[in-house]
Every structure is written in C-alpha cells, then in structure tokens.
Amino acid sequence: MIVNCLIEMEKLKILFAVTIILLFTCCADSKTFEKADGTKFTAEPYGWMNTSRKIEGVKYDINAGNLVWSILLSETLVVPVLLTGEAFYEPVAYEEVEGN
C-alpha cells in the first residue's frame, strides 16, 4: 500500500514537471509589425482570458502547438486552461485599418 502511494506520488511529480516545462515552451510568439506611417508595434498572443490584447487590423490564427498540448493534457485541467486562456491566438499578419 505504501509502495503504491510512493509510486503514484512519483508519477504526479513527473506530470507536474512536464506541465511546467510545457507552459514555458508552448507559448505563442509575439510579432512586430510596421504601420504605413513607419511606426512599429508588437502584437501579443491572446486567449479567452485576455481578449483586451487583441489589436484591430492584426490577423490572428490558432496556435496549433497550444491546441495539441491542451488536448493531450486535458486530464490535468490546468494546462488547457492556461494555454488556451493566455495564448491561444497568435498574431500572423497586419492590414492597415482605414481611418487609423
């Protein structure tokens, strides 16, 4: 009984370590764009927890890496929430918006 508990604790430690590593490696990347007037700006990835990061005129795509890891580690609940909530959409292109 005690041996089984120790084995389960080791499995949890490994899962926790893998989760932490994934959270540092699976994030979507920021991207710097240049407006027509020459000014540069950086668009950050966003998710459902921080939609205020979305910038008008920037085209975003789903980050495939975060999607795959969210599905694979869906049993943890924490990983999918963090990966989709913080950095699910990644900036890929910028189109000048009329009037700006």
SULFENRA-V303424 format. One record per backbone hydrogen bond with DSSP energy under -0.5 kcal/mol. CO is the residue of the C=O (numbers start at 1). NH is the residue of the N-H. Records with the same first field share a line. If there is no record, write none. Layout:
BEGIN
CO: NH + NH
END
This chain:
BEGIN
1: 5
2: 6
3: 7
4: 8
5: 9
6: 10
7: 11
8: 12
9: 13
10: 14
11: 15
12: 16
13: 17
14: 18
15: 19
16: 20
17: 21
18: 22
19: 23
20: 24
21: 24 + 25
22: 26
31: 43
33: 41
35: 38
39: 35
41: 33 + 43
42: 44
43: 31
46: 88 + 89
47: 50
50: 53
51: 54
55: 58
57: 95
59: 92 + 93
61: 90
62: 64
63: 67
64: 68
65: 69
66: 70
67: 71
68: 72
69: 73
71: 74
73: 76 + 77
74: 77
76: 78
77: 81
78: 82
79: 83
80: 84
81: 85
82: 86
83: 87
84: 48 + 88
85: 47 + 49 + 50
88: 63
89: 46
90: 61
93: 59
97: 100
END
